Amino acid sequence: MSWQKKRLHIVAARISLVVFLCVLVPCSLWSDSRTKYYRFFRFRSFVQNGSVSAHWMNDGNSFWYAEGSRDKTIIYKVDPIKNTKEPFFNAQRLRHALIPILGHEPSQKGLPFQTFTFVEREKAVEFMIEKKKFIMDLDSYTVKPAPPHSEEISAHAKPRKIEKRFYSEDADLMEVSSPDRRWFLGTENYNLYLRTQHDSRVERLTEDGVKDREWTVRGARWSPDSRMVAIKKVDQRQVHRFPIVRWLSEEEEVEWLPYTKTGEPLPKIELSIVDIRTKRKILVDTSDPENPYIDIIRWLPDASELIFTKAGRVWNKLELRAADPETGSIRVILKETSKSFLGGLGKALSPLFLEDGKRFIWASERDGWQHIYLYDIEGNLISQLTRGDFPLVNVTTVDEEEGWIYFTAHAEERPYDTHLYRVDMKGGGFSRLTEGTGQHSIQFSPTHKFFLDNYSSITRPPVAELRKADGTLIQTLSQANIDALKRMNWTPPEEFVVKAADKKTDLYGVLFKPCDFDPQRKYPVIDYIYNGPNRTHVPRAFTASLWPRALAQMGCVVLVVDGRGTPERGKGFQDVVYRNFGRNEIPDHTAVLRELAKKRQYMDLSRVGLLGGSWGGYMTIRAMLMASDVYHVGIAYYSVVDLYDHTKGVERYMGLPQDNRAGYEYASNIRLAERLKGKLLLIAGTSDVNAPFTATMKMVDAFIKAEKSFDLIVIPEQDHSLRGNGQYIIEAVRRYFEEHLLLEK
């Protein structure tokens, strides 16, 4: 037999084997796991009720909420003072009232809508059925079509989109409404305009904006009297340009977006105050180059000053400032500095002003834990409001009349549980107001007399409770039904605590297991990884995080853990990442794997995979290169590769490259390409701005030069989200793990 014929026989044999596996294995092994995999991406649909979203009524205490599926909707009205809960509508009477106007009875068994708005001083309601609006009198149940002219009026009164979002987590940029609802502020051709809300008449407000030196309404703030607006002008002439290629257009197009690389020039920001009557512009003094980040916070109630913050480029200092709208002169109210970086939780950096405008609440980690402090408008400390070895998460609301500040924090033995607490204006009367382990999500009544508590843990199904402001339970409104999960022999996740690589620090995580889990079997392990410094990753609520739930149903044990360097555990825990990215995260994860497997013989450490996106993509690649003896299969999507393309997400934690060259070089995955041993799939979107496509191409180039085999999926014009092509990515992940991880060696 010639070598050509022999080769053809070998190829034919391989094809036959592949066909055999594709026909037989899905029936015997893969088909059921595939069904469960996709089913668990709908995990929330198997949890009925248990969560309440309150729509508060005019009295500030009563509210309504909808419960049940679309086919069996019930809307309840709750009166906390009377401690009553009753159906808001007589469903049978409402359905009968709709027959004459619809010409038929609604198809749903319950209410034919899930939301409505009050009209006529809560004497009637407006709702939509079959894409038509109707109004119903609540006494007589008389139904009539909503006035057709209301659509035209509402079109004028709705803000218009100005720009498509830049980063995937941002919202599209919309016009900004004035407090008196007379005007919308927007931009066109690099300049500002005003549009009237009653007839959409447009008036130009500026004429000096040009390309790359343009006005923006992002972050704009109107004065309370709607006379002035604080606005930014952005100079991007020195900023690096990042190409977005429109591959799918009939003729390819390239859009060059301004995108600062780490250590390179930032946009220059001018802050101005514009009087909309006279069009007079006052330039605010923001000239110091060491503090380039400007955030407009608010106006004082009498519009006498504009409050804004100015932060250092590496976020180790922050100033709260006040500007005089007549002169543009500024005064510094408060300075905050850190030896490492400020704002590990990010969202808590903005001050919260009280109604009088003379006092504000300020968040700081100055003592190693995120706490809140009360200051006066001159920057004098009035009192430290919270203290102790725990981090505050967020201020929920302030009841100035009664003198209470309500906030969420991790102040219990379980360090990631989020409870509601309160303190008085002097920092006294500290008390916890919620019960039950897990995550508590709070909705306060406008009167501050009551709050709704939706809570659950990773193993405790959701519960919705109504409580008084002091935490006294009024009634349980809703408890989740998980019978559908029980019918599938669902296995609850397992919480664990193990030591980090330093053998001292406790790390908290969760193990997800397949339905019908059998501890006598051997299961491959997947590390669903993130470990970025900007947020925690481990799911703490019952229905949170669908990836690990779905992956487990393929016949795996899925590990999720927050290693050192992540937030919400105090300054010391997070500062491990400072100027040191990429050094401790993978050792922590490998230590967790080995520690867990000591007491869990069902974990097969000869088959360990990774899945991660964004920072998790960086960690996936890094683990495959730094710990190739531990991890065998990795899937990294929308990945950060090294640290030179992510100014805000990196400089805060690493400093500038020119000041920390060794740290940046160590953190680069590109230099480690030759270490790749296992199977690695890279998934990248060509329109990703958060983790630019160029970074993945540099990683690809490094693997090619190192003569390493890898797999790549490129998704044209995909941004940093799963929108649009999520189903394809979900299937690609399943297929890759099934082919390279699940089959026993």
URURWO-V387949 format. One record per residue. RES is the residue in three letters. PHI is phi in whole degrees, 0 to 359 (* if undefined). OMEGA is omega as a letter, one per 40 degrees, with the letter a starting at -180 (* if undefined). Layout:
# URURWO-V387949
((RES;PHI;OMEGA) (RES;PHI;OMEGA))
This chain:
# URURWO-V387949
((MET;*;i) (SER;292;a) (TRP;295;i) (GLN;295;i) (LYS;293;i) (LYS;299;i) (ARG;295;i) (LEU;297;i) (HIS;296;i) (ILE;295;i) (VAL;298;i) (ALA;298;i) (ALA;296;i) (ARG;294;i) (ILE;297;i) (SER;299;i) (LEU;296;i) (VAL;298;i) (VAL;298;i) (PHE;300;a) (LEU;295;a) (CYS;295;a) (VAL;275;a) (LEU;272;a) (VAL;296;i) (PRO;302;a) (CYS;289;a) (SER;267;a) (LEU;230;a) (TRP;269;a) (SER;298;a) (ASP;292;i) (SER;294;i) (ARG;296;i) (THR;300;a) (LYS;294;i) (TYR;304;a) (TYR;291;a) (ARG;298;a) (PHE;280;i) (PHE;287;i) (ARG;253;a) (PHE;306;a) (ARG;297;a) (SER;288;i) (PHE;269;i) (VAL;246;a) (GLN;263;i) (ASN;66;a) (GLY;93;a) (SER;227;a) (VAL;234;i) (SER;249;a) (ALA;277;i) (HIS;246;a) (TRP;286;a) (MET;261;a) (ASN;300;a) (ASP;285;i) (GLY;80;i) (ASN;238;a) (SER;285;i) (PHE;205;i) (TRP;235;i) (TYR;208;i) (ALA;258;i) (GLU;217;i) (GLY;99;i) (SER;287;i) (ARG;299;a) (ASP;275;a) (LYS;222;a) (THR;287;i) (ILE;236;i) (ILE;250;a) (TYR;255;i) (LYS;249;a) (VAL;240;i) (ASP;245;a) (PRO;296;a) (ILE;292;i) (LYS;275;a) (ASN;57;i) (THR;238;i) (LYS;218;a) (GLU;211;i) (PRO;302;a) (PHE;287;a) (PHE;244;i) (ASN;277;a) (ALA;300;a) (GLN;294;i) (ARG;294;a) (LEU;294;a) (ARG;297;i) (HIS;293;a) (ALA;292;a) (LEU;277;a) (ILE;301;a) (PRO;298;a) (ILE;273;i) (LEU;270;a) (GLY;88;i) (HIS;194;i) (GLU;278;i) (PRO;304;a) (SER;287;a) (GLN;292;a) (LYS;280;i) (GLY;257;i) (LEU;289;a) (PRO;275;i) (PHE;209;a) (GLN;245;i) (THR;213;i) (PHE;202;i) (THR;233;i) (PHE;282;i) (VAL;224;i) (GLU;54;i) (ARG;57;i) (GLU;67;i) (LYS;268;i) (ALA;215;i) (VAL;229;i) (GLU;244;a) (PHE;215;a) (MET;240;i) (ILE;223;i) (GLU;52;i) (LYS;64;i) (LYS;234;a) (LYS;265;i) (PHE;227;i) (ILE;239;a) (MET;232;i) (ASP;288;a) (LEU;285;i) (ASP;275;a) (SER;267;a) (TYR;61;i) (THR;282;a) (VAL;248;i) (LYS;218;i) (PRO;295;i) (ALA;291;a) (PRO;305;a) (PRO;294;a) (HIS;290;a) (SER;296;i) (GLU;294;a) (GLU;295;i) (ILE;297;a) (SER;293;i) (ALA;296;i) (HIS;293;a) (ALA;271;i) (LYS;259;i) (PRO;294;i) (ARG;261;i) (LYS;285;i) (ILE;258;a) (GLU;221;i) (LYS;288;a) (ARG;305;i) (PHE;268;i) (TYR;276;a) (SER;296;a) (GLU;277;i) (ASP;282;i) (ALA;267;i) (ASP;301;a) (LEU;280;a) (MET;246;i) (GLU;301;a) (VAL;251;a) (SER;279;i) (SER;284;a) (PRO;302;a) (ASP;276;i) (ARG;60;i) (ARG;265;a) (TRP;230;i) (PHE;247;i) (LEU;257;a) (GLY;215;i) (THR;231;i) (GLU;205;a) (ASN;53;i) (TYR;74;a) (ASN;237;a) (LEU;270;i) (TYR;224;i) (LEU;246;i) (ARG;236;a) (THR;288;a) (GLN;276;a) (HIS;265;a) (ASP;217;i) (SER;64;i) (ARG;290;a) (VAL;250;i) (GLU;228;i) (ARG;289;a) (LEU;251;i) (THR;225;i) (GLU;231;a) (ASP;262;i) (GLY;282;i) (VAL;224;i) (LYS;304;a) (ASP;73;i) (ARG;222;a) (GLU;236;i) (TRP;281;i) (THR;222;i) (VAL;265;i) (ARG;296;a) (GLY;83;a) (ALA;297;i) (ARG;226;i) (TRP;281;i) (SER;289;a) (PRO;302;a) (ASP;270;i) (SER;61;a) (ARG;266;a) (MET;230;i) (VAL;221;i) (ALA;268;a) (ILE;214;i) (LYS;250;i) (LYS;241;a) (VAL;246;i) (ASP;256;a) (GLN;245;a) (ARG;293;a) (GLN;262;a) (VAL;275;i) (HIS;303;i) (ARG;253;a) (PHE;249;a) (PRO;275;i) (ILE;248;a) (VAL;264;i) (ARG;271;a) (TRP;292;a) (LEU;267;i) (SER;290;i) (GLU;302;i) (GLU;238;a) (GLU;303;i) (GLU;232;i) (VAL;236;i) (GLU;251;a) (TRP;261;a) (LEU;263;i) (PRO;291;a) (TYR;209;a) (THR;286;i) (LYS;280;a) (THR;304;i) (GLY;85;a) (GLU;262;a) (PRO;302;i) (LEU;268;i) (PRO;300;i) (LYS;263;a) (ILE;251;i) (GLU;252;i) (LEU;254;a) (SER;231;i) (ILE;242;a) (VAL;248;i) (ASP;273;a) (ILE;288;i) (ARG;279;a) (THR;263;a) (LYS;63;i) (ARG;287;a) (LYS;248;i) (ILE;249;i) (LEU;278;i) (VAL;279;a) (ASP;288;i) (THR;229;a) (SER;283;a) (ASP;293;a) (PRO;285;a) (GLU;285;i) (ASN;236;a) (PRO;278;a) (TYR;269;a) (ILE;242;i) (ASP;234;i) (ILE;281;a) (ILE;264;a) (ARG;184;i) (TRP;259;i) (LEU;292;a) (PRO;305;a) (ASP;267;i) (ALA;62;a) (SER;284;i) (GLU;213;i) (LEU;258;a) (ILE;258;i) (PHE;211;i) (THR;244;i) (LYS;227;a) (ALA;244;i) (GLY;290;a) (ARG;300;a) (VAL;263;i) (TRP;57;i) (ASN;257;i) (LYS;211;a) (LEU;213;i) (GLU;240;i) (LEU;264;a) (ARG;234;i) (ALA;234;a) (ALA;246;i) (ASP;277;a) (PRO;291;a) (GLU;273;a) (THR;241;a) (GLY;84;i) (SER;289;a) (ILE;234;i) (ARG;227;i) (VAL;269;a) (ILE;273;a) (LEU;206;i) (LYS;240;i) (GLU;232;i) (THR;229;i) (SER;214;i) (LYS;288;i) (SER;246;a) (PHE;215;i) (LEU;260;i) (GLY;75;i) (GLY;300;i) (LEU;265;i) (GLY;70;a) (LYS;293;a) (ALA;270;a) (LEU;282;a) (SER;282;i) (PRO;289;i) (LEU;250;a) (PHE;274;i) (LEU;282;a) (GLU;299;a) (ASP;286;a) (GLY;72;a) (LYS;258;i) (ARG;223;i) (PHE;212;i) (ILE;259;a) (TRP;238;i) (ALA;262;a) (SER;206;i) (GLU;254;a) (ARG;299;i) (ASP;257;i) (GLY;99;i) (TRP;225;i) (GLN;287;i) (HIS;228;a) (ILE;242;a) (TYR;226;i) (LEU;258;a) (TYR;239;i) (ASP;266;a) (ILE;293;i) (GLU;272;i) (GLY;91;i) (ASN;273;i) (LEU;289;i) (ILE;271;i) (SER;195;i) (GLN;275;a) (LEU;273;i) (THR;233;i) (ARG;203;i) (GLY;131;a) (ASP;274;i) (PHE;202;i) (PRO;263;i) (LEU;285;a) (VAL;265;a) (ASN;199;i) (VAL;280;a) (THR;276;i) (THR;195;i) (VAL;233;i) (ASP;257;a) (GLU;292;a) (GLU;297;i) (GLU;267;i) (GLY;83;a) (TRP;242;i) (ILE;245;a) (TYR;255;a) (PHE;208;i) (THR;256;a) (ALA;201;i) (HIS;255;a) (ALA;243;a) (GLU;245;a) (GLU;297;i) (ARG;276;a) (PRO;291;i) (TYR;255;i) (ASP;296;a) (THR;247;i) (HIS;247;i) (LEU;264;i) (TYR;227;i) (ARG;212;i) (VAL;222;i) (ASP;270;a) (MET;292;i) (LYS;256;a) (GLY;88;i) (GLY;259;i) (GLY;69;a) (PHE;301;i) (SER;204;i) (ARG;270;a) (LEU;246;a) (THR;240;a) (GLU;236;i) (GLY;84;a) (THR;292;i) (GLY;116;a) (GLN;258;i) (HIS;249;i) (SER;252;a) (ILE;247;i) (GLN;232;a) (PHE;271;i) (SER;289;i) (PRO;303;i) (THR;277;a) (HIS;66;a) (LYS;271;a) (PHE;219;i) (PHE;214;i) (LEU;265;i) (ASP;239;i) (ASN;265;a) (TYR;217;i) (SER;194;i) (SER;233;a) (ILE;296;i) (THR;244;a) (ARG;262;a) (PRO;298;a) (PRO;299;i) (VAL;223;i) (ALA;242;a) (GLU;239;i) (LEU;253;a) (ARG;227;i) (LYS;286;a) (ALA;299;i) (ASP;273;i) (GLY;97;i) (THR;297;a) (LEU;287;i) (ILE;266;i) (GLN;196;i) (THR;271;a) (LEU;274;a) (SER;204;i) (GLN;234;a) (ALA;292;i) (ASN;254;a) (ILE;243;i) (ASP;302;a) (ALA;297;i) (LEU;291;a) (LYS;297;i) (ARG;294;i) (MET;268;a) (ASN;55;a) (TRP;299;i) (THR;257;a) (PRO;299;i) (PRO;296;a) (GLU;244;i) (GLU;280;i) (PHE;216;i) (VAL;226;i) (VAL;224;a) (LYS;274;i) (ALA;284;a) (ALA;297;i) (ASP;282;i) (LYS;63;i) (LYS;235;a) (THR;274;i) (ASP;286;i) (LEU;242;a) (TYR;246;a) (GLY;206;a) (VAL;221;i) (LEU;253;i) (PHE;256;a) (LYS;233;a) (PRO;287;i) (CYS;302;a) (ASP;59;i) (PHE;303;a) (ASP;237;a) (PRO;296;i) (GLN;275;i) (ARG;272;i) (LYS;254;a) (TYR;240;i) (PRO;295;a) (VAL;241;i) (ILE;240;i) (ASP;267;i) (TYR;275;a) (ILE;247;i) (TYR;221;i) (ASN;58;i) (GLY;286;a) (PRO;281;a) (ASN;265;a) (ARG;198;i) (THR;279;a) (HIS;237;a) (VAL;294;i) (PRO;291;a) (ARG;245;a) (ALA;255;a) (PHE;299;a) (THR;255;a) (ALA;283;i) (SER;60;a) (LEU;272;a) (TRP;305;a) (PRO;295;i) (ARG;296;a) (ALA;290;a) (LEU;301;a) (ALA;299;a) (GLN;287;i) (MET;281;a) (GLY;101;a) (CYS;232;i) (VAL;254;a) (VAL;248;a) (LEU;255;i) (VAL;227;a) (VAL;213;i) (ASP;260;i) (GLY;280;i) (ARG;298;a) (GLY;101;i) (THR;267;a) (PRO;278;i) (GLU;73;i) (ARG;233;a) (GLY;102;a) (LYS;297;a) (GLY;297;i) (PHE;295;a) (GLN;280;a) (ASP;293;i) (VAL;303;a) (VAL;278;a) (TYR;298;a) (ARG;56;a) (ASN;216;a) (PHE;293;i) (GLY;84;a) (ARG;261;a) (ASN;253;a) (GLU;295;a) (ILE;291;i) (PRO;305;i) (ASP;297;a) (HIS;292;i) (THR;292;i) (ALA;297;i) (VAL;296;i) (LEU;304;a) (ARG;293;a) (GLU;293;i) (LEU;296;a) (ALA;291;i) (LYS;301;a) (LYS;252;a) (ARG;231;a) (GLN;293;i) (TYR;285;i) (MET;277;a) (ASP;268;a) (LEU;282;i) (SER;275;i) (ARG;224;a) (VAL;238;i) (GLY;242;i) (LEU;224;i) (LEU;222;i) (GLY;200;i) (GLY;237;i) (SER;62;i) (TRP;300;i) (GLY;294;i) (GLY;293;i) (TYR;302;a) (MET;293;i) (THR;297;i) (ILE;300;a) (ARG;295;i) (ALA;295;i) (MET;295;a) (LEU;262;a) (MET;275;a) (ALA;228;a) (SER;292;i) (ASP;279;a) (VAL;258;a) (TYR;256;a) (HIS;247;a) (VAL;222;i) (GLY;227;i) (ILE;234;a) (ALA;243;i) (TYR;241;i) (TYR;51;a) (SER;272;i) (VAL;286;a) (VAL;249;i) (ASP;233;a) (LEU;251;a) (TYR;265;a) (ASP;243;a) (HIS;219;a) (THR;304;a) (LYS;292;a) (GLY;282;a) (VAL;238;a) (GLU;300;i) (ARG;302;a) (TYR;261;a) (MET;249;a) (GLY;74;i) (LEU;277;i) (PRO;303;a) (GLN;292;i) (ASP;257;a) (ASN;213;a) (ARG;301;a) (ALA;296;i) (GLY;295;i) (TYR;294;a) (GLU;295;i) (TYR;297;a) (ALA;283;a) (SER;287;i) (ASN;281;a) (ILE;300;a) (ARG;290;a) (LEU;257;a) (ALA;305;a) (GLU;292;a) (ARG;275;a) (LEU;298;i) (LYS;237;a) (GLY;276;i) (LYS;270;a) (LEU;230;i) (LEU;248;i) (LEU;256;i) (ILE;239;a) (ALA;223;i) (GLY;258;a) (THR;287;i) (SER;253;i) (ASP;286;i) (VAL;261;i) (ASN;300;i) (ALA;233;a) (PRO;305;i) (PHE;304;i) (THR;300;i) (ALA;295;i) (THR;297;i) (MET;297;i) (LYS;292;i) (MET;292;i) (VAL;301;i) (ASP;299;i) (ALA;295;i) (PHE;294;i) (ILE;297;a) (LYS;295;i) (ALA;274;i) (GLU;58;i) (LYS;255;i) (SER;275;i) (PHE;206;i) (ASP;239;a) (LEU;218;i) (ILE;240;i) (VAL;253;a) (ILE;250;a) (PRO;299;i) (GLU;57;i) (GLN;265;i) (ASP;268;a) (HIS;271;a) (SER;223;i) (LEU;269;a) (ARG;298;i) (GLY;93;a) (ASN;236;a) (GLY;300;a) (GLN;297;i) (TYR;295;a) (ILE;292;i) (ILE;301;i) (GLU;291;i) (ALA;297;i) (VAL;296;i) (ARG;302;a) (ARG;297;a) (TYR;293;i) (PHE;291;i) (GLU;296;a) (GLU;286;a) (HIS;242;a) (LEU;236;a) (LEU;282;a) (LEU;289;a) (GLU;296;i) (LYS;283;*))
